[in-house]
Structures are given as C-alpha cells and as structure tokens.
Amino acid sequence: MKEKIEKVIEKIEASDKIDAEKKPLIIQKINEWKEEDDAISEVILKLENWWMEVEPYFAEMGLV
C-alpha cells in the first residue's frame, strides 16, 4: 500500500494538470492519511494480539 501511495505522490508531482501551488497541499493531506493508516494498522495489530490471548477463554466457554 505504501508503494502505491508513493506512486500517487510521484504522479501528482509530475502532473501538469494540477496547479503547482496545490500540489504541496495535496501531498501533505496524503501523508496525513498515510500516518492515520499506520495508526489504524497499529491498533489492528494490538487487537489481534489481544484476541490471541483471550480466544482460549471464549472457546472454553463455548463462545467461539
């Protein structure tokens, strides 16, 4: 996914259809979204780790 984001940024920088003054703003917003995506991935990883710990208890109670 990060590779795709980098390609999008490269295309924005190379584009002659986007105003030069708007390019930095667009790229900044994309980078903010990328950071949010990293935060979401981190939360997902923590939840997966938590589930691995508690799943046996749920299974023992017949809830899984």
VOLO-987661 format. One record per residue (C-alpha): residue in three letters; residue number from 1; x negated, y negated, z negated. Coordinates in steps of 0.25 Angstrom, whole numbers, plus 5000, padded with zeros to 4 digits. Layout:
<dolos>
<aa ALA, i NUM, east X, north Y, up Z>
...
</dolos>
This chain:
<dolos>
<aa MET, i 1, east 5000, north 5000, up 5000>
<aa LYS, i 2, east 4989, north 4990, up 4997>
<aa GLU, i 3, east 4983, north 4993, up 5010>
<aa LYS, i 4, east 4996, north 4989, up 5017>
<aa ILE, i 5, east 4997, north 4976, up 5008>
<aa GLU, i 6, east 4982, north 4973, up 5013>
<aa LYS, i 7, east 4986, north 4975, up 5027>
<aa VAL, i 8, east 4998, north 4966, up 5026>
<aa ILE, i 9, east 4989, north 4955, up 5020>
<aa GLU, i 10, east 4980, north 4956, up 5031>
<aa LYS, i 11, east 4991, north 4955, up 5041>
<aa ILE, i 12, east 4996, north 4943, up 5034>
<aa GLU, i 13, east 4982, north 4936, up 5034>
<aa ALA, i 14, east 4981, north 4939, up 5049>
<aa SER, i 15, east 4995, north 4935, up 5053>
<aa ASP, i 16, east 4996, north 4922, up 5061>
<aa LYS, i 17, east 5012, north 4923, up 5059>
<aa ILE, i 18, east 5010, north 4919, up 5044>
<aa ASP, i 19, east 5007, north 4905, up 5040>
<aa ALA, i 20, east 4993, north 4904, up 5035>
<aa GLU, i 21, east 4998, north 4897, up 5022>
<aa LYS, i 22, east 5008, north 4908, up 5019>
<aa LYS, i 23, east 4998, north 4920, up 5021>
<aa PRO, i 24, east 4991, north 4918, up 5007>
<aa LEU, i 25, east 5005, north 4917, up 5000>
<aa ILE, i 26, east 5010, north 4930, up 5007>
<aa ILE, i 27, east 4997, north 4937, up 5004>
<aa GLN, i 28, east 4998, north 4932, up 4989>
<aa LYS, i 29, east 5012, north 4938, up 4988>
<aa ILE, i 30, east 5008, north 4951, up 4994>
<aa ASN, i 31, east 4996, north 4952, up 4984>
<aa GLU, i 32, east 5006, north 4949, up 4973>
<aa TRP, i 33, east 5015, north 4960, up 4977>
<aa LYS, i 34, east 5003, north 4970, up 4978>
<aa GLU, i 35, east 5000, north 4967, up 4964>
<aa GLU, i 36, east 5014, north 4969, up 4960>
<aa ASP, i 37, east 5013, north 4983, up 4967>
<aa ASP, i 38, east 5001, north 4986, up 4959>
<aa ALA, i 39, east 5008, north 4983, up 4947>
<aa ILE, i 40, east 5020, north 4992, up 4951>
<aa SER, i 41, east 5011, north 5003, up 4954>
<aa GLU, i 42, east 5004, north 5002, up 4941>
<aa VAL, i 43, east 5018, north 5003, up 4934>
<aa ILE, i 44, east 5022, north 5015, up 4942>
<aa LEU, i 45, east 5009, north 5022, up 4938>
<aa LYS, i 46, east 5011, north 5019, up 4924>
<aa LEU, i 47, east 5026, north 5024, up 4925>
<aa GLU, i 48, east 5021, north 5037, up 4932>
<aa ASN, i 49, east 5011, north 5039, up 4921>
<aa TRP, i 50, east 5021, north 5037, up 4910>
<aa TRP, i 51, east 5031, north 5047, up 4917>
<aa MET, i 52, east 5020, north 5058, up 4918>
<aa GLU, i 53, east 5018, north 5056, up 4903>
<aa VAL, i 54, east 5033, north 5057, up 4899>
<aa GLU, i 55, east 5038, north 5066, up 4910>
<aa PRO, i 56, east 5036, north 5079, up 4902>
<aa TYR, i 57, east 5045, north 5073, up 4891>
<aa PHE, i 58, east 5056, north 5071, up 4900>
<aa ALA, i 59, east 5054, north 5084, up 4907>
<aa GLU, i 60, east 5055, north 5091, up 4893>
<aa MET, i 61, east 5068, north 5084, up 4890>
<aa GLY, i 62, east 5073, north 5089, up 4904>
<aa LEU, i 63, east 5074, north 5075, up 4910>
<aa VAL, i 64, east 5065, north 5077, up 4921>
</dolos>
